[in-house]
């Protein structure tokens, strides 16, 4: 047993001597990994990302448009996610008309006195929001309220007509810029674009529709 211990100590001493004394000499004799005349490799930072596009790919493709987004920032956030997935993407800006509400009214009377009398008679039937318009293209007309739902506006106008008055309704609109996101993907990839859309914007009512690949 004592002799075995001596042998192990001598082996450890030999390994230590090799690492400290002899190994550096061997390493110094190894050839250089890079020759002085050959430049070292450099990582380029100015190379554009490679994205899939139906215009250059030879495989079957599916092309879609998703929108409209009321916010350009939301469209850009979604486009960034699609581009990060490796797909070609672009943003289109369109001018659109947005429905604000549905206005129920009685056409202008011949004068303010007639409109005032009509407004008093209508108010007796428990009709709220009866107001006379005093200026503009609807001067001497009677406003009967604005509704964000077309069916509600229709029902209210029908009730006023039931009372004997010529109630009408009209859609009030305002101009608005909206944004669509166009993207291409290989057939069958099914990128979760609608999931990303819900994450970046819950206020816009969007839909994904197929489009012709360019």
Buried (B, 14 or more C-beta within 10 A) or exposed (E): EEEEEEEEEEEEEEEEEEEEEEEEEEEEEEEEEEEEEEEEEEEEEEEEEEBBBBEEBEEEBBBBBBBBBBBEEBBBBBBEBBBEBBBBBBBEEEEEEEEEBBBBBBEBBEEEEEBBEBBEBBEEEEBEEBEBBEEEEBEBBBBBBBBEEEEBBBEBBEBBEEEEBEBBBEEEEEEBEBBBBBBBBBEEEEBEBBEBBEEBBEEBEBEBEEBEBE
